[in-house]
C-alpha cells in the first residue's frame, strides 16, 4: 500500500485482527510449509495505506483493494481463530464469496489448535509433524486444510494421496468446524453498516436504492459450499469417534452443497465404516 513500486501477491490472507499475532504468524508459516512456492502474502493491515483508507476501502466493494488483490492471487488462505470469527465479519465473508466465484482460485483454511482441541487419527507413522510452538498456556500447532492435495501428501510411501491428506488435516478442531457449518454470510457484521449493505448488494447483484434482501439464493449457495467444506474435513473423524450428533450435521451440510460436482472422501483403513453409514453416505 505504501511502496511506490509494483508489488506481487501469491496468496490473499483473509482473517480478523483479534487472534494473537504469534498464532497468526505460525499459521502462515505452516501454510507456506505445506503449499511451498513464494511466501508472498497480501494482508490488509500491511498492504492498505492506513492513512488513506478511502482509496482502498471503496463504496463499491468490487473496486476495493481487497477485490483487486484477489484478482492477482493464486488463492485465498483464511486464518481462523477458535471461534471461526472471520465468518461473522462481512468483509471476510465477501472475500470468501469473491474467491469461490472466481474460476481457478484456491481456498485454503488454517487454524491454531491446542492439544485439547486438535486430534490426529491413528494412521501409520509418517514422520511428518505440524509446526508446533510452546506458549505460556501450553503447546499448540497450526493445522492447514488445503483445496486439494499438496506435494507432502504424495511423498509418503504406503499411503495414498487422499489418506495422507485426511491424516494431515485430522487435527482440525471439531469445535471450529462446527462453527464453520453454521456460516451465514447474510448475518455477518461490519464496523461500518454501509459496508455491509454494499457488500450484500454486490453478492446478490442488487442495484439501486434500498437494502439488500435478508434471504437470497446466492447467500444459500455460498453458505452451503462453505458448510460442506468444513463437513468434509471432519467427516471421517466423526465417523471414527462415533459422534452421532456431529455426524448428522456433517451429512446434512454435505447434502445441501449443490455446487460441488462430486464428493471425494478417503475411507481406507476406516474400521468404523458400517453398512448403515455407507447407505447414509450414498443417500447424500
N, C-alpha and C positions, 0 to 999 in steps of 0.2 A: 504494500500500500504506500510506503514512503520512499521506496527506492526509485530513482529516476530511470533505471534500466528495466528492460523486459524480464519478467520472472517466469519460471516454468513450474508447473504443478503436475505431480504424478497421482496424488490421492487427495481428495477433498475430505476434510475431517468434520464430521457432524457431532456436536456434543453440547453440553451446557457447562457453565463455569462454576458449578457447585461441588464437583468432585475434587478430592485432594490432588494437587498438581503432580505429586510423585506418582500417584496411581495413573494419572493421565499419561505421563512420560513413559512409565513401564508398559502401559498398554500399547503405545505406538512403537516402542522398541520391539515388543514381542510380535506385533503385527508385521513390522518390517522383516523380522527374522523368518516369519512364515512366508511372506509374499516375495521377499527379495526385491530386485530392481533398485531404482533410485529412491532414497528416502526423502522425497520432496513433497512435503505436506502443506496444504492450504488450511490455515487455522485463522478464523475471523479476527480474533483479538490482535494477531500479529500482522495480518495482511490488510486489514482495513485501517485507514488513517483515522485514528480515534479523535483527531482534532477537526476532521472534516467528514463526518459520517453521512452527511446529506448526499454526497456523491456516490456512496457505496450502498446505503440503505435507502433505496428509491421508493417512490409511491407505487410504481409498477414493479412487483416482485420479479418479473421476468427480465427486468433491466438491472437488477441489483448485482452487486459484486458476487453474491453467493451463486446466482444463476450463471453468471459469466464464468466463474471459476469452475463450476461443474461441467461446463461445455468443454473445458480444456483438460479435464482429469480423465484418468483411466477408470475411476470409480470412486465410490464413497466408502469410508470406514466410519461407522458410528461407535463412539466410545460411550458405554453405558455404565451408570453407577448402579448400586444395589436396588434402587427404586425405579430403574428404567426411566428416569426423569426426562430425558430428551423427547420422549414420545408425548409428553404433556406440554411441550413448548412448540408454539406454532411455526417458528422459523425452522426448527429441526424437522417438524412434520413436512414442511414444504420441501426441504432438502431431500427427504425420502421420496416424496412424490416426484420431484424432478428426476431423481436417479432412476426410479422404476419406469418412468415414462420415456427415458432416453435409451434408445436401442444401443446395446453394446456396453453400457456402463455396468460395472460390477458393484455389488453392495455387500460389504462385509460388516461383521459385528465384533466388538471386543469389549470385555469387561474385566474388572479386577475382582477376583473371587478369594474369599478367605477359605481356610481348610474346612470350616463348618459348612459353608455354602456350596463349595465345589466337591466333586467326587469323580474318580476315574472308574471305569468299568474294568472287569477282570480280563483284559486282553493280554496277549503274550508280551513279555518284556521287550521293549524296542530300543531302550537306551536313549529315547528322546524325552526330554523334560520341558515343562513350561518354564518361562522366566520367573524365578521366584525371588522375593526380597524379604528381608526381615525388618519389621517396623516395631514401634513401641508396643503396638497392640497385638503383635504376633506376625506370623508369616502369611503370605498370600501369593497368588500367581495370576498372570494375565491369561485369559482364555480367548482364543480367536476362532470365530465361526466364519469360514470363507465361502464365497459364492463359487462352488465347485472345488475340485482338489487342487493341492499345491504340490510342488516338487517333493517336499518331505514325505507326502503320502505315498509317493511312488518309489521311494528308496528303501523300503523295509522288506526284506525277504520273508516269505511265508505269510504275508498279509496282503490282501487285495487293496486297491486304492480306496474303495468305499469303506472297508473295515478299518483301515488306518485313520481315515477322516473321522469316523464315528468315535474311535478311541481318543483322538486328539481333541475333539470337541466335547467329550463326555463330562468334563469338569464344569461345563457351563451351568451356573446355578439355576435350579428349578424355580426359585423364587423370582428371579429376573425374567425367566421365560414365561412364568405365569402372568406377570405384569405385561409382558410383550403380547400375550394372547388376548389382552384387553384393549389393545390400541384402538383409539377412536380419534382420528385427526380433527374431526369437526368439533371436538371438545377441548382441543389444545388451547393453551393460554398464551397471552403475549403481554409484555410490559406496556405496549402501546396498542390500544384497541383498534386503531385504524390499520395497523399492520395485519392483524388477524382478519379483518374484513377484506382487505385487499388480497391476502393470500388465499382465503377460501373462495373468493370470486375467481381467482386465477385457476384454482383446481377444477372448478366446475364450468369454467369458460363463461362466467356470468358478466355481462356488460351492462353499463348504465348505472343509474342510481339505485338505492335500496340495498338492504343487507343480503348476504348470500343465503341460500336455503339452509335450514337446520339439518335436513336429511337429503341425500343425493346418491345416485348410483355410483358416482365417481368416488365418493367417500367410502362406500361399501367395498368397491374393488380394491382400493389401496389398503384399507383396513384388513381385508381378508387375505391379501397376499402377505402382509407383514405378520399377521397372526399365524398363518401356516408356516412361515419361515421359522418362527420360534418353535412351533409344534414339531416340525421335522427334526430340530436339533435335540429335543428331549424325548422323542418318540421311543427310542429303544430303551432309554434309562427308565422311563415309566413302566415299560413292559417288564424289564428285568427286575425292578423293585416291587412289582405288583401293586402299583399305586392306581387303584381303580378310578378314583375321582379325577385325578390328573389325566389318566388315560382317556376318559370320556371327553374331557375338554380338548385334548390333543386331536382325537379323531374328528370332533366337531369342527375344529379350526381347519384341518386338512380338507375336509369335505366341502367347506364353503369357499375354498380357493378355486374359482372357476377359470382363472387366467393362466395358471401353470399347466402346461400341456401334459406333463407326466409326473408320476410320483416315484422317486427312486429312493429306497430305504434299504440299508445294509443289515441283513439279519443272519449272516454267517455266525455259527457257534452261539446262537441265541437259544439257550436251553429252556427259556420260559415261553417259547413260541408254541401256543396251543392251537387246536383246530378252531376253537371259538374266536381266538384273536385273529387268525387268518381270515375267517369269514367276515369279521368286522372290518378288517383292512380292505377286503375285496369290495364290500358294500360302499366303502367311502371313495 
